[in-house]
């Protein structure tokens, strides 16, 4: 298993409960594919470096996981479809 940092940004125009549900749904995608969570952080609402889909802020989330590549590939597939996410990034961490 490899170690990955998974970060995603949720749209700011949603209710707090919807934002939390979106983050939980993304976490479930990783967990359902065998990912082991080492760290989970909600970084809160932050200003974006540039506008994305006319939004200037977004809610940032960071997960550090140990997983097989199939888990991160499935996360990437779901994140591309999910309209609640502005951006996402999966980075393999070298120890």
N, C-alpha and C positions, 0 to 999 in steps of 0.2 A: 504494500500500500504506500502511496505517496502522500505528501503533505501539500495542501493547497490553501491559498487565501481566496475567499470568494467575497466579492463586494458588489453591492447593487444599490441603486438609487430609486426610491419610490416617489411617485408624483406627489406634489404638495397640496393638490386641490381635493384630496380625499378626506373623509372623516377619520378620526384617530383610530377607531375600531377597524375600519377598512385597511388602513396602513398596517396595523398589527396583524390582521388576517393575511394580508399579502406576504409579509415577512414570514409568518408561520407556514404558509403554503410553500414558499421557496425552501424553507428549512426541511419540510416534509419530503420534498422531492429528493433532497440529498440523503435524508435518513432512510427513505424507502429503498434507496439504491446502495445501502450498506456503509454510508459515511459515518465516521466517528467524530463527534464534535469536540475539539480541543478548546475552543474559545468562541464566544458569541458576544458581539457588541452592537448595540444600537447607538450610533454616533449622533443621532438627532438631526434636526433640520439645519442644513448648511447652505450657504450661497454657492451656486455653481460658478465655475470659471467663465462659462459662456452660456447663453440661452440654449436650452434643449426643448424643442416643441413649445416654444414661447414661455417656458418656465425659467425663473431665475434662481429658484431654490429647490431642494429636494431632501428627502429623508434617507440618510445613509445607514447601511447595515454592513457589518463585516463578520464573516464566519471563517474560522481556521479549522480545517477538517483533515482527517486522514481518510483517504478514499481511493478506490480504483478509478481508472479513467472513465469507466462507463457512467459513474455517478456524476462526474463533472460534465460529461457530454449530454446527459439527460437534463441537468440543470440548465445548460446553455440552450438546449432546444426549447425547454419550457419558458425560459426567460425571454427568448426572442418572440414568442407568441403572446406573452402576458403584456397587455396594454397598460398595466399599472406601473410597470418599470420604465424608467427613462433610460438607464444604462446599466450594464453589468460587466463584470470582469472576473475571470478565473485565472489565477497565477500559481504555477507550481513553485513551491518553496524548496530550495536546495539546502539541506542541513550542513 
